[in-house]
Amino acid sequence: MIYDRLANREVYHFSPAVRKALDFLQTLSSSSEEGTYPIDGDNVFAMVQAYETTSAPVELLEGHRKYADIQYTICGEEMIAVASLDGLTESVPFNADKDVAFYKAPARTAEMPMPAGTFLILLPQDAHYGRFALETPMAIKKVVIKIRRDLL
C-alpha cells in the first residue's frame, strides 16, 4: 500500500503502467463524467464514480487478484478501511470475472483518510473498502484505476 498526495508522485520510481495511471489522474476534475476510461486497454483502465459516503460500520472488505487499485479522490472526502488479506475469512468467494472476493472485516483496520488530491495504491494483498464518511456523510467524486498486477 502506498498513500500520498498526487502532488508528490514524482518522488516515486513507479513502473510505466503506474506512471500512465498517475498522469491520467491529472486530467480529471470535478466535472469529469462518471464511467470507464481506457488508459491502456485491459492493462490499465479507470472508473470515475460519484456517490454519498456513509457512516455504516465496515463489515466486508474486498480483495483482488488480477489487478491492483489506485484510488484517488477528485472532490469531497472519504475514509478507506484497509487490512492485510493474511488471516482474513472469505465471506463471498472469488469471482474471476469481476476480480473480487469479499472478506469479513477484522476488528481493527487501518483507516486511510482520503481528502481531495490524495491517492492510495492498493496491492492484491491489501483488502479494502471505501465509502465511509470521515465525519459527516457527503457527496464525493473519485476514480479507481485498475492496473494488471504483472505491470506493477
N, C-alpha and C positions, 0 to 999 in steps of 0.2 A: 504494500500500500504506500502511495505517495500522496501527500496532502500539501497543497501550496496555493499561492495566488498565481493567476495566469501571467501577471506582470513579471514573475520570477522564472519563467520557463527556460530562459536562456542559460541559467546556471547548470542545467542538466544536460547530459550527453545521451539523449534518447535515440532509439532506432529511427530510421527514416519513416516508418509507419506511424510511430508516435508523434514525430515532428509534424507530419502531414495533418494528423488529428488536431494537434495544438494550434497549428496555423489556421485550420478551419474555424476553430473557436473564435478567432479574432474577427471573422466575417459576420458574426451573429450580433443581433441587437434585440431589444425588447419588442421590436416589430417583426422579427423573424417568424415565419409561418410554421405552425406545427406540422410535423410529418417526417418522413425519412429522406435523408440526403446521402447519395452515394459520394464517397471520397475516393475509394479505390476498390470498386466492385464489392464482392463479398468479403474482401480482406479487411476493409475499414469503411464503416458507414455510421451515420449519425441519426439520432431520433430526437427531434425537438418536441418537448412536451410542456403542457401548461395544466396546472391543477391547484387545488386548495390543500395546504398542509393540514395535518390532523394532530390532535393531542392523544389519540388512542395509544395504548401500550404496544410495544414491539412483541409480536407473537411468533412470527416466522421470518427467517432470513432467507435470501435467495443465494444460490451459488451457480457458477457457470464452469464449463469445462473447455469449450472450444474458443471462447472469446474472453478477453479482459475488458473491463469497462473504464472509460474516463467519464466521470460525472462532473458537470460544470453548471453552476448557477448563473443564468443570464440576468434575471432580476428577481427580487424577493429574497427569501432565505428559508432554509430547511435544515433539519438535523438528519444525518445518515448514521444508522447503527451498523457497526462492523464487528465481526468476531472471526477468529480462525476457524476454518472448517474442521480442523483436527478435534475429534471428540464430539462433534455435534450429531444429533439424532435426525436422520432424514424423515420428514413427515410426508412429503409428496415426492414420489420417485422421479428420477431424472427423466426429462423429456428431451430426447436428442434433437427433435425438430425445432424446439424453442430454446435449446441450450440452457435449460434451467432445472434445478431441483430446489425444493424448499426444505428448510431445517428448522426444528424447534429452537427458538431463541434461548440462549443461555441466560442465567440470572443476571450476568453482567456483560455488557457490550461496551466497546469504545464508542463514544458519541462524538461525531465529527460535525461541528457547526459549518454550514455551507452558505455564507453570505454571498451576494453577487460578486463575481470575479474570482471565485475560489474553484479549484479543480481537485478531484480525488481520483487517483488511478487505483482501481481495484483489480487485483490479480485473481486467477482461478482459486487460490487458497483462501481468499477473503470472502466470507459470507457477509451479506449486507442487505439493508433495506432502508429506503428513504421515506419521504413524505411526512416527516414528523416536524411539528412546529417547534421552533426554538423557544418561543414564549407564547404567542397567540397565533392561532391558525391564520394563514394568509395565502393569497394567490401568488404563485411563483411560475416562472418560466425557466426551464432548464434543458440541457441536452445530455443525452447519454450516447457516447461514441463507443462502438464495438470494434475491437482490434483482435484479429486472429492471434492467439497466444504464441504461435511459432514465429510471428513477426515482431515480437517484443524485443 
